[in-house]
Amino acid sequence: MFAKRMLQAALVIALLAVSLAAPRPVEAGGYCGSTYVVQPGDWMAKIARRCGVTLAALYEANPWVGYYIYPGQVLTIPGAYVPPPTSPCGPMYSEYYGYYYVVCRGDTLSRIARYYGVSVYYLQTRNGIANPNLIYAGQFIWP
């Protein structure tokens, strides 16, 4: 009985080790190509958002997909999604505006404050930002 439990525990540990060591594909950041292989934890809306298509278009391109999808399934991604050109972001200067900062995707107000050597509170009050956690890409910050 003890040997059987030990064998079961060893098998569970081995399966966990193998599943955790398996390489995970890296997200493509908004571009999937013409096909997409379903990964564990994916659902149709998540795939549509990741690949830059609408959920309706994804279902239309894969009419055979029912309510459930499973890892390893290959889905057709409608149309060739080309990411839009990125707009300039980061520290800027113009003769009319002077120095300003255009928020990049992933920026935080504390990181921008550190860059300019000022406090987050200073940037908040100078720019009329009520919540320092709510800034968006493309927003202008005046240092």
N, C-alpha and C positions, 0 to 999 in steps of 0.2 A: 504494500500500500504506500509506504514511504517512498520507495523507488519510483512508483508511478507518478506521485505528486512532484518529485524532483524532476522527472523527465518532462512533465507538463510545464513546469516553471521554466526549465531550460529552453523549451520550444518557444514559449511566449517571449522570453528575453531575446532569443535569436531573431524572431519575427520583428520585434520592435527595433532591434539594431539594424536589420536590413532595411526596414521601411524608413527609418530616420536617416540612414546613410545614402538612400537613393537620391540621385541628383534631381533637383526641381528645375523646370524650365524657368527662365527669366522672362518677366513680362516685357512685351515689346514696346510698351509706352504709347499705345494708341494705333499701332499698325500691325495687322495680322497677316497680310498677304491674301491669297485667294482661298486658302483653307486654314482651319484652326483645329487642333487636336484638343479635345476636352480634357481638362486637368481635374484632379480631385478638388472638390469644393467649388467648382464652377456651376453657374446656372445661366440660362439664356440671356437674361438682362445684363448680367455681369460681362458676358462675352460680347454682347452688342456694344456696351459702353467701352470696353477695352479696345474693340476693333473699330470704333468710330462709325457704327452703322445704327440704324433704328432697329428696335426689337421687331417691328412688323416686317422690315426688309429681311432680317435674319430668318424669321419663320417662313417668309415667302421663298427664300432661297433654299430652305431645307424643309419641304412640305412633309416629308416622311417622319420628322421629329415630332413625337407626341409630347406629353407632359414631362416625361423623364428623359434625362440625358445621362450618360455614364462616361467615366474616364476612359480615354482611348478612342472614343467616337470621333470621327472626322466630320466637321461641319464646313459647308461652303460659305464663304464670306462674300456677300454681293458687292459688286463694283470694286474698283481699285481705290482704296482710300489713300489719299496723299495728304500728309499732315500739312496744315497751313504754315506759311512762313512765320518764323518767330519774329516778334517785334523786338526792337532793342529794349533792353532793360539794364538796370544798374545805375551807377552814378552818371549824371549828365550835366551839361552846361550849355546854355544858350545866352546870347547877348540880351535877349528880351526878358527871359525868366531868371537868369543867373544860375546858381547851382541848385539842382534838384535830383531826386532819386526816383527812378521808375521801378516799381516793385516787380521782381521776377517771381516766377512760379516757385513756391517753396520758401520764399523769404519770410522772415519774421521781423516784427518791429524791433525786438531786442537786438537782432543781428544788425539791422540798419543803424540803430542807436550806437552800438559798439563800433561800427565802421566810422561814424562821424565823431565818436568820443563824447556823446551826449547821453542824457537819460531817456528812458522810454517815456516817462512822464512829460519831458520837454517836447518830444516829437508828437505825443498825443495832443497836448494843448496847442502847439504851433499849427497842427494840421487838422484840428477839430475831430480827432478820432476818439469816439466814445469807448470802444472796446479794443484794447491793443491786440487781441487775438483775431480780430476781423479786419484784415487787410487783404487786398486782392491783386492779382497780377495785372499790371498796367496802371495801377494807381500811382499818382504823383505824391511824393513825400518831400516837403520843404525842410531842409536841415536848419 
